[in-house]
Amino acid sequence: MNPATPFNAHNAHQNALDDGIDGRTARRDRNRFAVLDAVLELYNEDNLAPSPDEVAQRSGVSLRSVYRYFSDMDDLLRSAAQRHSERIEALALISQIGKGSLDERIGRFLEARMRIYEAAAATARASRLHAATNDIVREQIETGRRRLRSQTEEQFANEFAQYDAKTKRAVMVAVDLLTQIETIDLYRHNRRFSSVATAEMLEIALRRLMSQ
C-alpha cells in the first residue's frame, strides 16, 4: 500500500490530531505546574496567603487560565500542598530504620527531621494557616503527622519497649510531639535558633526522654 492510499492518509491525519492533543495537554500540564510552583515560591517568601493575581503574575500564566486549571483558591492551595509533599517525600526517609545503636538512630533520625523541616517549613506553615477552613488541607497535615509518628515509633521501638504501658505512651507522645514539623518550627522560626543549635537541643532532649 503506497503513501497515497486513503488508509495511510487517515493515519497521518489521526497522528496530526494526536500530536495536537498531546501538545495541548503538555502545555496545560506545564502551565498548571508553573502555577503550583508559584504558590510554593510565594510561601517561601513568607507570603502564606497569596492572592490569585500574585500567583498569576509570579507564574506567568494568565489569571483566567489559573481559574481554568483550578476551581477555586482552596483547590489551588490543596494542589500546591500535594505537589510539595510529593516532591520532598524522599527527604523524610531514614536509612536502616530501627537499626544500630541509640546514638546512631538518634543521629539519623534528626538528620532526616531537620532535612524535611528545611524543605517543608514554609509550605507547612501555610498549610496550617489554611487548615482551619479547608478540610482536605487539614487531612493532608494529619496524614503527614501520622507518617512521622509511625517513623518515630519504628526508629525507637527498642527503647519504647522497655517501659510499662503507661510510661511508654507518655514517652512516645513526648518524642513524637517534640520532633513534629510544627515543633521544630517553633525552634527555628519563632525562637530563631540555628539549624545546628536546634538539632543539638533536640538530641539532648531525646536522650533524656529515652533514658531510664
CORLINUR-V515195 format. One line per field, one symbol per residue. ss: DSSP state (~ for helix, > for strand, _ for the rest). psi: psi as a letter, one per 40 degrees, with the letter a starting at -180 (. if undefined). A space follows every 50 residues. Layout:
# CORLINUR-V515195
ss: ???
psi: ???
This chain:
# CORLINUR-V515195
ss: _____~~~~~~~~~~~~~~~~~~~~~~~~~~~~~~~~~~~~~~~______ _~~~~~~~~___~~~~~~~___~~~~~~~~~~~~~~~~~~~~________ _~~~~~~~~~~~~~~~~~~~~~~~~~~~~~~___~~~~~~~~~~~~~~~~ ~~~~~_~~~~____~~~~~~~~~~~~~~__~~~~~~~~~~____~~~~~~ ~~~~~~~~~___
psi: hieeiddddddddddddddddddddddddddddddddddddddeeegegi iddddddddehiddddeddhdadddddddddddddddedddeihifheii iddddddddddddddddddedddddddddeddehdddddddddddddddd dddddfddddeeiiddddddddddddddeiddddddddddefiidddddd dddddddddeh.
